[in-house]
Amino acid sequence: MSEKFIKNIKHEEIVMLSDLVQANEGQIVSKTLAQNEALSITLFAFDKGEEISTHESNGDAMVTVLEGTGKFTVDGKEYLLNEGETLIMPAKKPHAVYAEERFKMILVVVF
């Protein structure tokens, strides 16, 4: 069997990313698909009202909302992203995520 660089997802099968992670009441649920020194890919499901407080990353972070709507604050500026929309949060800029409603996203960080 060959080494899998992408995990927690079926290979050679069509999947809906939003089906791979479910929000639990009062929680943020995440599932890591890839993690190494150059790249991180993680799925997230947020329950309404949950948040990831302001922090910084050493890499550029790209988020795409898979379902629902999420509020992203980057360097003090707010962005409301709907299903299918993408935002780049540059490295070293403070950013936060807030779930005004239940939503799901994929986060890709390139270091």
Residue, then its C-alpha position, 0 to 999 in steps of 0.5 A: m500500500s502506498e503512503k497517503f499524503i491526504k488522510n481522513i477522506k476516501h481516495e479515488e471516490i467522489v465526495m462532498l467535503s461538507d458531508l465529512v464534518q458535522a457541527n455538534e451543539g456548542q462546539i467547533v469540530s475539525k478534521t485534518l486532511a493534510q498536515n506537513e511543514a509546507l501545507s495544512i488542510t482542515l475541514f471545520a464545522f461551527d455551531k452557531g455562536e462558536e468562534i476561533s479567537t484572534h490569532e496569527s499564522n506563519g502561513d497564508a490561510m485560504v478559507t472557503v465556506l462550504e455551507g452556511t455563512g461565516k464572519f471572518t475578521v482580518d486585521g480588524k476588517e470584517y468579511l461575511l462569507n457565504e457558501g462557495e466564497t473564498l478569502i485569503m488571510p495573509a500570514k502574520k495578520p491577526h484574524a478570527v472566525y465567528a459563526e453567526e449561524r452554523f457553517k462549514m469551511i475548508l481551511v488551507v494554510v500554505f507555509 
